[in-house]
Amino acid sequence: MTALAEAPAAPAAVRRGGGLGRYVLVRFLLIPPTVFLLTTAVFFLMRITGDPITASVGDRLPADELRRRVHEAGYDRNVFAQYADYLGGLARGDFGTTLSDRVRVTSMLTTYGTATLELVAYSMVVALVLGPALGAVAARLRDRGADAALRVFAVLTYATPVFFTGLLLKLVFAARLGWLPVNGRLDTADEIDLDAGGHGGGIYLFDALRLGDAAMAGDVLRHAVLPAVALGLLSTGIFLRVFRANLIGTLGTDYVLAARSRGVGEWRITTRHAARPALIPVLTVIGMQAAYLLGGAVLTETTFEWKGLGYELTQYLQARDYAAVQGIVVVLAVIVAVANFAVDVLAAVIDPRVRY
């Protein structure tokens, strides 16, 4: 009785049944300031070199026409007044108009954003399939030759630039073997058919399935293999190392030892008893890896001419089209913030310890 009386009281959050609601609210409230700070930084960094119109088309316009366009766009006003107008436009969902091709930034983001999300989704599938699978092999063969080789592979996939990996894949599987397409998201004829039918500009795999065209769906996947593998390998090594380390830890826990003493097979122990707890740390790094893959998508899309936001970002940077660049950066920031929020919530639901 004395021991019970002197036992320390449980934390208040535990007595209330957990702090999931508060945890989710705090993580959600972190999204707006994160996006705001990045948007502010991009805006003022872009203005260091002067107004966007002069920077993008100043060398191609007469002086009078240039002054007129700068004045009409309001870029000759105080930079803080421009910033206030820019924030007001963002609050209304108005990202402005691109300076080089005069299209609405929101239209450009809608058209090419789905292509980037499609590529990142394919890449994440590659990383989540290869990483834990190879990590399980490394954990089961700990300190053997295969384990050492896989750990070296993990370091190489993380350290190798994605454009170099992409060029190697193109050289081997496209140029030499001719197994897969070199560039693009779809054969030109199929892409024209999608656009003509009003289905283009979205996630091509869904478009092909909605049309019931199995051949087009296969073509979409064939075009996605090389860029998805090139980009997915960036995160494969991270997932491999995280899963390997945690699987080794769970294989030494009491409940795994108890299952082994009952005669449960090693394969069942690994897949049923040890793999689930070891996957939780993998889930917690998915958000960070999503941001990493979005950054890698810029070089991947350029290497494979995958017409997404990354590819368009390089084109607009070359054209010094700051309005388009700002819009792309804001959207990417929102996607990364939301992805991290979703992963944080998922991890908190799976493992209550994360909430405290």
C-alpha positions as CSV (number, residue, x, y, z in Angstrom):
1,M,0.0,0.0,0.0
2,T,2.8,2.4,0.9
3,A,4.5,1.8,-2.5
4,L,1.2,2.5,-4.2
5,A,0.7,5.6,-2.3
6,E,4.2,6.9,-3.1
7,A,4.0,6.1,-6.8
8,P,4.4,9.3,-8.9
9,A,1.3,10.6,-10.4
10,A,0.8,10.1,-14.2
11,P,1.4,13.1,-16.4
12,A,-1.6,15.3,-16.9
13,A,-1.8,14.6,-20.6
14,V,-1.9,10.8,-19.9
15,R,-4.6,11.3,-17.3
16,R,-6.7,13.1,-19.8
17,G,-6.3,10.2,-22.2
18,G,-3.6,11.7,-24.4
19,G,-2.9,15.0,-26.1
20,L,-3.6,14.1,-29.7
21,G,-6.0,17.0,-30.3
22,R,-3.5,19.6,-28.9
23,Y,-0.6,18.0,-30.8
24,V,-2.5,18.2,-34.1
25,L,-3.6,21.8,-33.4
26,V,0.0,22.9,-32.6
27,R,1.4,21.2,-35.7
28,F,-1.4,22.7,-37.9
29,L,-0.8,26.3,-36.5
30,L,2.9,26.0,-37.5
31,I,2.0,25.7,-41.2
32,P,1.0,29.4,-41.9
33,P,4.1,31.0,-40.3
34,T,6.4,28.6,-42.1
35,V,4.9,29.4,-45.5
36,F,4.8,33.1,-44.6
37,L,8.5,33.3,-43.7
38,L,9.5,31.4,-46.9
39,T,7.2,33.6,-49.1
40,T,8.7,36.8,-47.5
41,A,12.2,35.6,-48.0
42,V,11.7,34.7,-51.6
43,F,9.9,38.0,-52.3
44,F,12.7,40.3,-51.0
45,L,15.5,38.2,-52.4
46,M,13.9,38.4,-55.8
47,R,13.7,42.2,-55.4
48,I,17.4,42.6,-54.7
49,T,18.2,42.7,-58.4
50,G,15.5,45.2,-59.2
51,D,12.0,45.0,-60.5
52,P,10.9,41.8,-62.3
53,I,10.0,43.3,-65.6
54,T,13.3,45.0,-66.1
55,A,15.1,41.8,-65.1
56,S,13.1,39.6,-67.4
57,V,12.4,41.6,-70.6
58,G,14.3,44.9,-70.0
59,D,16.9,44.1,-72.7
60,R,14.2,43.5,-75.3
61,L,12.0,46.6,-74.9
62,P,12.5,50.2,-75.8
63,A,13.1,52.5,-72.8
64,D,9.7,54.2,-73.0
65,E,7.8,50.9,-73.3
66,L,9.8,49.5,-70.4
67,R,9.0,52.4,-68.1
68,R,5.3,52.2,-69.1
69,R,5.1,48.5,-68.2
70,V,7.0,48.9,-65.0
71,H,4.6,51.7,-63.9
72,E,1.5,49.8,-64.9
73,A,2.6,46.8,-62.9
74,G,3.4,49.0,-59.9
75,Y,7.0,48.0,-59.7
76,D,8.2,51.6,-59.4
77,R,6.5,51.9,-56.0
78,N,8.0,51.4,-52.6
79,V,9.0,47.7,-52.2
80,F,6.9,47.4,-49.0
81,A,3.8,48.6,-50.7
82,Q,4.5,46.0,-53.4
83,Y,4.9,43.4,-50.7
84,A,1.6,44.3,-49.1
85,D,-0.2,44.0,-52.5
86,Y,1.5,40.7,-53.1
87,L,0.3,39.3,-49.8
88,G,-3.2,40.6,-50.5
89,G,-3.2,38.8,-53.8
90,L,-2.0,35.6,-52.2
91,A,-4.8,35.9,-49.6
92,R,-7.3,36.0,-52.5
93,G,-5.6,33.1,-54.3
94,D,-4.2,35.5,-57.0
95,F,-0.6,34.7,-57.8
96,G,-0.4,37.3,-60.6
97,T,0.6,36.8,-64.2
98,T,3.9,35.4,-65.6
99,L,6.0,38.0,-67.2
100,S,7.5,36.0,-70.0
101,D,4.5,34.3,-71.5
102,R,1.6,36.3,-69.9
103,V,-0.4,33.5,-68.5
104,R,-2.1,33.3,-65.1
105,V,0.3,31.8,-62.5
106,T,-2.5,29.8,-61.0
107,S,-3.2,28.2,-64.4
108,M,0.4,27.4,-64.8
109,L,0.6,25.9,-61.3
110,T,-2.5,23.8,-61.9
111,T,-1.2,22.5,-65.3
112,Y,2.2,21.5,-64.2
113,G,1.8,20.9,-60.4
114,T,0.0,17.6,-60.9
115,A,2.9,16.3,-63.0
116,T,5.3,17.0,-60.2
117,L,3.0,15.4,-57.6
118,E,2.7,12.3,-59.9
119,L,6.5,12.0,-60.2
120,V,7.0,12.5,-56.4
121,A,4.4,9.8,-55.7
122,Y,6.0,7.3,-58.0
123,S,9.4,8.1,-56.5
124,M,8.1,7.7,-52.9
125,V,6.6,4.3,-53.9
126,V,10.1,3.2,-55.2
127,A,11.8,4.4,-52.0
128,L,9.2,2.8,-49.6
129,V,9.3,-0.5,-51.5
130,L,13.1,-0.8,-51.9
131,G,14.2,0.9,-48.7
132,P,12.5,-1.2,-46.0
133,A,12.9,-4.4,-48.1
134,L,16.7,-3.9,-48.4
135,G,16.8,-2.7,-44.8
136,A,15.2,-6.0,-43.7
137,V,17.7,-8.0,-45.6
138,A,20.6,-6.0,-44.1
139,A,19.2,-6.5,-40.6
140,R,18.8,-10.2,-41.0
141,L,22.3,-10.5,-42.4
142,R,23.8,-8.1,-39.8
143,D,27.6,-7.6,-40.0
144,R,28.0,-9.9,-43.0
145,G,29.1,-9.1,-46.5
146,A,25.6,-8.4,-47.8
147,D,24.9,-6.0,-44.9
148,A,28.1,-4.1,-45.6
149,A,27.3,-3.9,-49.3
150,L,23.8,-2.6,-48.6
151,R,25.1,0.1,-46.2
152,V,27.5,1.3,-48.9
153,F,24.7,1.3,-51.4
154,A,22.6,3.4,-49.0
155,V,25.4,6.0,-48.7
156,L,25.9,6.1,-52.5
157,T,22.2,6.6,-53.3
158,Y,22.0,9.5,-50.9
159,A,25.3,11.1,-52.0
160,T,25.0,10.7,-55.7
161,P,23.5,13.7,-57.5
162,V,20.1,12.9,-59.0
163,F,21.0,14.2,-62.4
164,F,24.0,11.9,-62.6
165,T,21.9,8.9,-61.6
166,G,19.4,9.9,-64.2
167,L,22.0,10.2,-66.9
168,L,23.4,6.8,-66.0
169,L,19.9,5.2,-66.2
170,K,19.2,6.9,-69.5
171,L,22.5,5.7,-70.9
172,V,22.0,2.1,-69.8
173,F,18.3,1.4,-70.1
174,A,17.3,3.9,-72.8
175,A,20.3,4.5,-75.1
176,R,22.1,1.1,-74.8
177,L,19.3,-1.4,-74.1
178,G,16.4,0.5,-75.6
179,W,14.0,-0.8,-73.0
180,L,12.5,2.4,-71.8
181,P,11.8,5.9,-73.2
182,V,14.4,8.6,-72.8
183,N,12.3,11.7,-72.0
184,G,8.8,13.0,-71.5
185,R,5.7,11.8,-69.6
186,L,4.0,10.1,-72.6
187,D,4.5,9.5,-76.3
188,T,3.7,12.6,-78.3
189,A,0.7,11.1,-80.1
190,D,-0.9,10.0,-76.9
191,E,-0.3,13.3,-75.2
192,I,-1.9,15.1,-78.1
193,D,-4.9,12.8,-77.8
194,L,-5.2,13.6,-74.1
195,D,-5.1,17.3,-74.7
196,A,-7.5,17.1,-77.6
197,G,-10.0,15.2,-75.4
198,G,-9.7,17.7,-72.6
199,H,-8.0,15.2,-70.3
200,G,-4.5,16.4,-70.5
201,G,-2.6,18.4,-67.9
202,G,-3.5,16.1,-65.0
203,I,-2.2,12.9,-63.6
204,Y,-1.7,11.0,-66.8
205,L,-2.1,7.5,-65.2
206,F,-5.5,8.5,-63.9
207,D,-6.4,10.1,-67.2
208,A,-5.5,6.9,-69.1
209,L,-7.4,4.7,-66.7
210,R,-10.5,7.0,-66.8
211,L,-10.4,6.7,-70.6
212,G,-10.1,2.9,-70.3
213,D,-6.9,2.9,-72.4
214,A,-4.7,0.2,-71.0
215,A,-2.0,0.8,-73.7
216,M,-1.8,4.4,-72.8
217,A,-1.6,3.5,-69.1
218,G,1.3,1.2,-69.8
219,D,3.0,3.9,-71.8
220,V,2.6,6.3,-68.9
221,L,4.3,3.9,-66.5
222,R,7.1,3.1,-69.0
223,H,7.9,6.8,-69.2
224,A,7.8,7.1,-65.4
225,V,10.2,4.2,-64.6
226,L,13.5,6.0,-65.1
227,P,12.7,9.3,-63.5
228,A,10.9,7.6,-60.6
229,V,13.9,5.3,-59.9
230,A,16.4,8.1,-60.3
231,L,14.5,10.3,-57.8
232,G,13.3,7.5,-55.5
233,L,16.9,6.3,-55.0
234,L,17.6,9.5,-53.1
235,S,15.3,8.4,-50.3
236,T,15.9,4.7,-50.6
237,G,19.2,4.8,-48.7
238,I,17.6,6.8,-45.9
239,F,14.7,4.4,-45.5
240,L,17.1,1.4,-45.7
241,R,19.3,2.7,-42.9
242,V,16.4,3.8,-40.6
243,F,14.5,0.6,-41.0
244,R,17.7,-1.6,-40.6
245,A,18.7,0.1,-37.4
246,N,15.2,-0.1,-35.9
247,L,14.6,-3.6,-37.0
248,I,17.8,-4.7,-35.3
249,G,16.5,-3.1,-32.2
250,T,13.1,-4.7,-32.3
251,L,14.6,-8.1,-33.0
252,G,16.2,-8.0,-29.6
253,T,13.1,-7.0,-27.6
254,D,11.5,-9.3,-25.0
255,Y,8.4,-10.0,-27.0
256,V,10.4,-11.1,-30.1
257,L,12.6,-13.3,-27.9
258,A,9.4,-14.8,-26.4
259,A,8.0,-15.5,-29.9
260,R,11.2,-17.1,-30.9
261,S,11.2,-19.3,-27.7
262,R,7.7,-20.5,-28.7
263,G,9.1,-21.8,-32.0
264,V,7.8,-19.1,-34.3
265,G,9.7,-19.0,-37.5
266,E,12.3,-16.3,-38.2
267,W,10.4,-15.0,-41.3
268,R,7.2,-14.7,-39.4
269,I,9.0,-13.0,-36.5
270,T,10.5,-10.4,-38.8
271,T,7.4,-9.7,-40.9
272,R,4.7,-9.9,-38.2
273,H,6.4,-9.1,-34.8
274,A,9.4,-6.9,-35.6
275,A,8.6,-5.0,-38.8
276,R,5.6,-3.0,-37.6
277,P,7.4,-1.2,-34.8
278,A,10.4,-0.7,-37.0
279,L,8.3,1.0,-39.6
280,I,7.2,3.8,-37.3
281,P,10.5,5.8,-37.5
282,V,10.3,5.4,-41.3
283,L,6.9,7.1,-41.3
284,T,8.3,10.0,-39.2
285,V,10.9,10.8,-41.9
286,I,8.5,10.6,-44.9
287,G,7.6,14.3,-44.5
288,M,11.3,15.3,-44.6
289,Q,11.9,13.0,-47.6
290,A,8.9,14.4,-49.4
291,A,10.5,17.9,-49.2
292,Y,13.8,16.3,-50.3
293,L,12.1,14.7,-53.3
294,L,10.4,17.9,-54.3
295,G,13.8,19.6,-54.3
296,G,15.3,16.7,-56.3
297,A,12.4,16.9,-58.7
298,V,13.8,20.1,-60.2
299,L,16.9,18.3,-61.5
300,T,15.0,15.1,-62.3
301,E,12.4,16.8,-64.4
302,T,15.1,18.8,-66.2
303,T,17.1,15.6,-66.9
304,F,14.1,13.7,-68.3
305,E,12.2,16.7,-69.7
306,W,9.3,15.8,-67.4
307,K,7.0,18.8,-67.8
308,G,6.3,19.6,-64.1
309,L,6.9,22.5,-61.8
310,G,10.6,21.6,-61.4
311,Y,11.1,21.8,-65.2
312,E,9.1,25.0,-65.5
313,L,11.0,26.5,-62.6
314,T,14.3,26.2,-64.5
315,Q,12.7,27.7,-67.6
316,Y,11.3,30.7,-65.7
317,L,14.6,31.2,-63.8
318,Q,16.4,31.4,-67.1
319,A,13.8,33.9,-68.3
320,R,14.1,35.8,-64.9
321,D,10.3,35.5,-64.6
322,Y,10.0,36.3,-60.9
323,A,6.2,36.2,-60.7
324,A,6.2,32.6,-61.9
325,V,9.2,31.6,-59.7
326,Q,7.5,33.1,-56.6
327,G,4.3,31.2,-57.3
328,I,6.1,27.9,-57.8
329,V,8.1,28.4,-54.6
330,V,4.9,29.2,-52.5
331,V,3.1,26.1,-53.8
332,L,6.1,23.9,-53.1
333,A,6.3,25.3,-49.6
334,V,2.7,24.6,-48.9
335,I,3.0,21.1,-50.2
336,V,6.0,20.4,-48.0
337,A,4.4,21.9,-44.9
338,V,1.1,19.9,-45.4
339,A,3.1,16.7,-46.1
340,N,5.0,17.2,-42.8
341,F,1.8,17.9,-41.0
342,A,0.1,14.8,-42.3
343,V,3.1,12.6,-41.4
344,D,3.3,14.1,-37.9
345,V,-0.4,13.3,-37.3
346,L,0.0,9.8,-38.7
347,A,3.0,9.2,-36.4
348,A,1.1,10.5,-33.4
349,V,-1.9,8.2,-34.1
350,I,0.3,5.2,-34.5
351,D,2.6,5.9,-31.6
352,P,1.1,7.9,-28.7
353,R,4.5,8.6,-27.3
354,V,5.1,11.1,-30.2
355,R,2.4,13.4,-28.8
356,Y,4.2,14.3,-25.6
